[in-house]
Amino acid sequence: MSNWINEELNEFDKAPTLQNKPLNDDGATFEEENPVWEVVANDKLYIRGAKGTQDTKWYIAGVKNGGQVGLNGKNYNVKYVPVKDKSEIDAVTAAFNKKYEGQYPIDLMVSDKVALATVELVKQ
């Protein structure tokens, strides 16, 4: 497993979205391939499931099977690691508020239900 390098984190930080591609159980196809909001906090990359942990299909598939994220024509294999630490979740919420202030649906993305569906994307 490797860490994100500063250049990669800077690219993600500047980008409005990344392509989220969690794997299905077959390990060969993606559950979905959609742009999602993402933030960098404390030199880590995060996304959140807008429907929470039980109803966000990509969250369930990603946590179970891993997947890929894409940005600027590059794809990265990632592990989706659920975040349980309150201070880490709070840091991610602050990063979402700062990056997406005034944009729809920021209120949803920083709500308590969605905050519980925070995952760190760990580069493989």
Buried (B, 14 or more C-beta within 10 A) or exposed (E): EEEBEEEBBEBBBEBEEBBBBBBBEEEEEBBBBEEBBBBBBEEBBBBBBBBBBEEBEBBBBBBBBBBBBBBEEEEBBBBBBBBEEEEBBEBBBEBBBEBBEEEEEBEEBBBEBBBBBBBBBBBE
